[in-house]
Amino acid sequence: MEGGIHMAQINVSHLTFGYEGSIDNIFEDVSFSIDTDWRLGLLGRNGKGKTTFLKLLQGEYPYQGAISAGERFDYFPYTVSGEQMLQPAAEFMEELKPGCEDWRVIRELEQLGRTAEILYRPFGALSPGEQTKILLAVLFSEENEFLLIDEPTNHLDHASREIVKHYLASKKGFILVSHDRDLLDFCVDHVLVLNRQSIELQSGNFSIWQENKQRRDQFEQAENEKHLKEIGKLKQAAARTAAWADKNEATKIGFDPIKEHDRSIDARAFIGAKTKKMQSRVRQMEKRIRREIEEKEGLLADLERPADLKMMPLRHHRETLVNVREYALEYEGAKGPLFTGLTFEISRGQRIALHGSNGCGKSTLLKMILHRAGVIQHAPPVRETGVCETASGLTVSFVNQDTSTLRGSISEFCKGRELDESLFCAILRQLDLERGQFLKGMEEYSEGQKKKVLIAASLLVPAHLYVWDEPLNYVDVFSRMQLEKLILEYEPTMLFVEHDVRFREKIATGTVELL
């Protein structure tokens, strides 16, 4: 009850679900309730069932247990067909959301900072930001629905993210799956967290949940250490008791009538009776100690402690690894240059973030630098002026934003890149990729899992310079935090593009703006 008004609820009770052929269930006897006016953030590692849960709410898979809801669900992103990509959105909006009215979509678009004009241009010709805004406007055009929003800011630049962030914060009645901590902190008032062993529901945003979790983890860690000490003491007591019993038993057995002619048979019988009594006391004592140990072990909390990752940065003999002076790039036949007059350098130990809107030339610039360093054979088809040079003998480790080339087995991938397969799999396990995934073809992986493959491969390559192009798209928030800790610890030299504001703020030692 809130302000005297009863909120509608979505009730999940005793939900159990696992994919066919999978050993473990994704959900095991899970129960909780959600108010339909909440702005709920759904958090969890890649592959822990976030998208699956949204699909279960929509009734897409059979499950055990019950899900009851008083409202209809709708899901973002809508699937736009190849045929629809060629049409303006105004022509197929109603196919995405039956009964959707133009004026309502236009009203939502205005809140997203766009006019109706983009509804009448071919959808495929629009930028990722414009496409996302149209789909969100269609999604929110109906009332009395509970909306399921799956990663709305992937592939959006900073400006578009800011607009989507403020738009979602003005709405309510949705579940948001996102790995963007800035977005989660701004938009949500409750979090539902899929942990390794449990599910927890809390009010507040991501940072409030994280602070609570850190406090709880510290307390549980201290309690664990206390219990482990007590278990150690009990085990020592058990060992002492067993040794004491053995010693007494030995006095009974080791009787030699020739050597010990002064020790009578009666004495031996007396020792035997005494030992028997003692052994029964010892057994009771051992039983009690064992019970206490089991109790203490039962108190040990199941803490989720992400494994520490490692990397192997190399030290180059030159101080300056990349030098860019008065540099300009322009695609053949383009109306104008991507950028002009760009000047910056990357020195040993610096981590430089490239920042700018989509289409401003960030990825093209990275490719030109990679071409100079001999990492890629063919430079993009651009005209260049000015200086762009790299230190000679530079070893570069590259994470491409494109995952479409990943297919086949982990073994084939490691052979092709000359990587140590067992080390590679160890890193993937530390990034929480399930062992079962190692047996699948990589084309079956989710986008987040594919990104982890590329990141793991990069971490295994000893390099003077790490070039990462949007490495974190689809990668879960816990792995992002692991990678931040790793980079701050090993201090590699980096040049990267990443729209996650928190990641950039934490690890960049400098930012180059492409305007």
C-alpha positions, -999 to 999 in steps of 0.1 A, spaced: 0 0 0 13 34 -9 -6 67 -3 -38 46 1 -36 33 -34 -31 -4 -39 -4 -11 -65 -8 -39 -90 18 -66 -86 36 -92 -106 40 -123 -84 65 -150 -91 62 -181 -70 83 -213 -69 97 -206 -104 119 -233 -117 134 -233 -152 163 -248 -171 170 -251 -208 166 -286 -223 199 -305 -223 214 -282 -196 226 -298 -164 217 -269 -140 185 -249 -138 188 -212 -143 160 -206 -117 154 -230 -88 122 -225 -67 124 -187 -69 96 -165 -54 93 -127 -52 68 -99 -60 72 -67 -81 50 -36 -79 40 -25 -114 49 12 -108 85 4 -100 115 13 -121 133 -20 -116 169 -27 -126 177 -63 -134 213 -72 -127 234 -104 -131 264 -119 -148 262 -127 -185 244 -160 -190 227 -158 -155 192 -156 -170 183 -119 -173 169 -121 -209 155 -156 -201 135 -141 -172 120 -114 -195 110 -142 -219 95 -163 -191 73 -132 -181 61 -131 -217 52 -168 -216 77 -177 -243 91 -209 -226 73 -235 -205 83 -234 -168 74 -249 -134 58 -226 -107 35 -196 -113 38 -161 -127 7 -139 -122 4 -104 -136 -25 -80 -139 -10 -61 -168 2 -69 -203 39 -70 -210 58 -55 -240 94 -60 -249 122 -38 -262 140 -41 -286 114 -50 -312 126 -72 -340 128 -52 -372 128 -73 -404 151 -67 -434 120 -56 -454 110 -31 -426 145 -17 -426 139 -4 -461 106 13 -450 99 44 -429 89 35 -394 55 52 -399 46 23 -422 53 -6 -399 49 8 -363 16 -10 -359 31 -43 -369 55 -39 -340 28 -28 -315 -8 -35 -326 -31 -5 -319 -2 19 -317 -13 55 -326 9 79 -345 2 110 -323 12 91 -292 45 80 -308 52 116 -319 45 128 -284 70 103 -270 96 112 -297 94 149 -287 103 139 -251 133 121 -267 144 153 -285 133 142 -320 106 154 -343 81 133 -363 103 138 -394 124 107 -386 93 84 -388 92 91 -426 128 83 -435 138 47 -443 145 31 -409 178 15 -420 192 49 -430 188 63 -395 216 63 -369 215 38 -340 204 66 -317 175 76 -340 164 39 -344 165 34 -306 144 65 -300 117 54 -324 115 20 -308 113 34 -273 86 59 -284 66 30 -299 71 10 -266 59 38 -243 30 49 -266 5 26 -248 -6 29 -212 -14 1 -186 15 -21 -198 45 -33 -178 76 -28 -201 106 -51 -203 136 -31 -216 167 -51 -226 199 -31 -229 186 1 -246 219 20 -247 242 -5 -265 258 12 -296 246 46 -285 270 75 -281 272 97 -250 247 123 -262 220 97 -271 226 79 -238 220 110 -219 187 116 -236 175 80 -231 187 81 -195 166 113 -187 136 99 -207 135 66 -188 139 84 -154 107 103 -163 88 70 -167 77 42 -144 64 6 -147 93 -12 -163 122 -37 -158 155 -24 -172 183 -48 -181 214 -28 -184 251 -30 -176 255 8 -176 260 18 -139 254 55 -147 220 46 -164 210 22 -136 218 48 -109 198 75 -127 167 55 -137 159 28 -112 143 28 -78 146 -10 -71 170 -37 -81 165 -74 -87 199 -92 -86 205 -127 -99 234 -138 -77 253 -171 -81 231 -190 -56 202 -167 -49 180 -138 -60 177 -106 -40 152 -77 -43 161 -43 -28 148 -8 -30 173 19 -42 196 21 -72 227 2 -82 252 22 -61 230 18 -30 228 -20 -36 265 -22 -42 273 -2 -9 249 -25 10 265 -56 -6 301 -44 2 291 -38 38 273 -72 40 303 -90 23 328 -74 48 306 -85 77 302 -120 63 339 -122 55 347 -113 91 322 -139 103 336 -165 79 371 -159 92 358 -162 128 340 -195 120 370 -208 101 393 -201 132 368 -219 155 366 -248 131 404 -250 131 405 -250 169 378 -278 170 397 -299 145 429 -295 167 409 -306 197 396 -336 178 432 -345 168 444 -341 204 416 -363 217 423 -390 191 460 -389 200 453 -392 237 431 -423 231 457 -439 209 484 -434 236 463 -451 263 454 -480 239 492 -484 233 499 -489 270 474 -518 269 487 -535 238 524 -532 243 527 -558 271 557 -581 270 557 -607 299 595 -614 295 605 -577 294 578 -565 318 578 -594 343 568 -571 371 536 -560 353 508 -585 362 480 -598 340 456 -580 364 472 -547 356 467 -553 320 430 -561 325 427 -529 346 443 -508 319 420 -524 293 388 -516 313 400 -480 318 409 -476 281 375 -490 271 358 -463 293 381 -437 279 374 -447 243 337 -444 248 343 -409 263 366 -401 233 339 -413 209 313 -390 225 337 -361 225 346 -367 188 309 -369 180 302 -335 198 332 -319 181 321 -332 147 286 -318 153 300 -284 163 323 -284 132 292 -291 109 272 -263 127 301 -238 121 305 -249 85 268 -244 80 272 -208 91 298 -201 64 283 -176 39 285 -182 2 303 -151 -8 306 -141 -44 342 -130 -48 352 -123 -84 385 -139 -92 414 -115 -98 425 -113 -135 460 -109 -147 476 -93 -178 512 -90 -191 520 -55 -203 554 -51 -220 576 -20 -215 588 -3 -247 622 14 -248 606 45 -263 587 70 -241 562 80 -268 543 51 -284 519 69 -307 523 104 -321 494 122 -339 500 158 -352 476 181 -372 459 149 -385 428 148 -407 408 119 -422 382 120 -450 364 91 -467 364 91 -505 333 109 -518 322 122 -483 308 157 -479 336 167 -455 364 153 -433 357 131 -403 380 154 -383 408 179 -388 438 192 -368 438 163 -344 469 164 -321 478 140 -293 504 115 -282 503 83 -261 532 79 -237 542 48 -217 516 41 -189 490 65 -203 454 52 -209 438 75 -235 400 75 -241 387 86 -275 354 103 -271 328 117 -295 295 111 -312 288 81 -334 302 85 -369 329 111 -358 357 87 -369 369 70 -336 370 35 -350 386 47 -383 413 65 -363 420 33 -343 422 13 -375 448 38 -390 469 34 -358 466 -4 -360 476 -3 -397 507 18 -388 517 -7 -362 513 -36 -387 483 -52 -368 459 -49 -398 470 -52 -434 446 -29 -451 440 7 -441 404 21 -443 398 38 -477 404 74 -465 425 104 -475 448 115 -447 469 146 -440 492 154 -411 512 129 -390 501 96 -375 530 74 -364 538 46 -340 570 35 -323 590 9 -342 587 -27 -329 554 -20 -311 534 -50 -300 497 -42 -300 468 -62 -285 434 -53 -301 398 -59 -291 375 -53 -321 339 -40 -315 328 -65 -341 322 -100 -329 306 -114 -361 338 -134 -371 336 -156 -339 326 -191 -348 338 -226 -342 353 -241 -311 375 -225 -284 403 -249 -294 402 -237 -330 402 -201 -318 432 -206 -296 451 -225 -323 444 -197 -348 457 -170 -325 485 -192 -309 470 -189 -274 475 -213 -245 441 -230 -244 441 -239 -207 451 -203 -197 425 -188 -220 398 -210 -205 410 -201 -170 405 -163 -178 370 -170 -193 361 -189 -161 373 -159 -141 350 -137 -162 322 -162 -152 318 -180 -184 302 -214 -175 323 -245 -183 294 -259 -204 299 -230 -229 334 -243 -237 319 -273 -255 297 -251 -278 305 -233 -310 312 -196 -304 284 -186 -329 260 -199 -302 274 -175 -275 255 -144 -264 270 -110 -274 283 -105 -239 300 -139 -240 316 -132 -274 330 -99 -260 345 -118 -231 363 -141 -257 379 -111 -274 388 -95 -240 403 -128 -227 424 -132 -259 437 -96 -255 446 -101 -218 467 -132 -228 488 -112 -253 518 -95 -238 517 -61 -254 532 -25 -253 498 -10 -262 462 -23 -257 437 -9 -283 401 -16 -272 372 -5 -294 340 -6 -274 350 -37 -254 322 -35 -229 290 -36 -251 268 -64 -236 294 -72 -209 279 -75 -174 285 -49 -147 304 -73 -124 329 -82 -152 333 -44 -159 343 -39 -123 368 -68 -125 384 -53 -156 386 -18 -140 405 -34 -110 428 -53 -133 437 -22 -154 443 0 -123 466 -27 -109 487 -35 -140 487 0 -155 490 -11 -192 493 16 -219 459 19 -236 439 36 -263 403 29 -261 367 38 -271 341 31 -245 307 48 -239 304 35 -203 310 68 -184 320 51 -151 346 29 -168 361 59 -186 362 80 -155 379 53 -135 406 42 -159 414 70 -184 444 91 -176 434 114 -205 406 120 -230 409 130 -267 377 146 -280 368 141 -317 345 169 -326 
